[in-house]
Amino acid sequence: MTCEVCNRINYIVSKNKVKTTGVLKLKKYCNVCRKHTAHNETKKLD
């Protein structure tokens, strides 16, 4: 998941693709911004 403010990848999560078909958006803590911000689901980077 990436922070909407600084666009850093902070969290790795998994979701149920059958029940959650839309894009996952959660409020999480960002260490770079040092506050709770909205984080969006991104594609897995290898």
N, C-alpha and C positions, 0 to 999 in steps of 0.2 A: 504494500500500500504506500502511496506517495502523499506527501503533505501538499495541500493546495497552496500554501503560502511560499514555501521555499523549494518545492518540487524534489525533495529528497526521498529516497526509498527508505522507510523506517521499519516497516513490519512485513512479515510474511504470514499470510493466513490462507486457509482453505475454506471452501464453501460448498454447500450442497447445490449442484447445478440444476437439479430437478425442481427443488422448491424455490430457489432464488435465481430467477432468470435474468433479472436486471443487474445493473452495476452496483457493487457494494460500496456504501459510503458511510463511514463511521467517524466519530469524534475520538481522536487518540492524542496522546502526549507526544510532542515533537521535541527531541533533544536540542536541535539546532535553534528553533524558535523559542524554546523554553516555555511553552504554553500549550494548552489543548487547542488543536486545530482540526479541521475536517480533513480526512484522508480518503482518497479514492482508490478503487481497485485498479491495478495495472496488470499488463501481461507479464508472465514470468520471463525473466531475462536469464539466459544461461551463460 
